[in-house]
């Protein structure tokens, strides 16, 4: 669908992407597919569609925004109308207790403590409520709330998605 308006000496063109095609995006989707394996991408996609509370976690702050935007791009033609904070400042970490669905990104640097044996441990679990899906982008891991996993996509659709994602 394409609409053209002429206003004074200017022309405005409006067009809609085809219904079966993701619109052009300035977000590199390959980063999401590099950091997470195919199964985790499909599980994360399912969590977004089911409006879960999603907390992205990475040592690299730039990755958080790109992955969050990639997830939203993949949900086309749907749009995310809930809380969206790709990089959450540490001072606002209590926002992960929000009662509504959200997508938030957290840089773990300030959330780590050094143990007596010299190892580093994350204290994110102390701040994160039990109903949040934690996506560790550095370790390709999704941590679901206890006794709660997103409802599976229909097997035929899941298989088709997995086949079309790069290995």
PyMOL commands that set and color helices and strands:
alter all, ss='L'
color gray80, all
select helices_A, chain A and resi 29-35+38-49+61-74+90-97+109-111+124-127+155-164
alter helices_A, ss='H'
color red, helices_A
select strands_A, chain A and resi 2-7+10-15+53-58+83-85+102-107+112-114+120-122+132-136+141-143
alter strands_A, ss='S'
color yellow, strands_A
deselect
rebuild
show_as cartoon
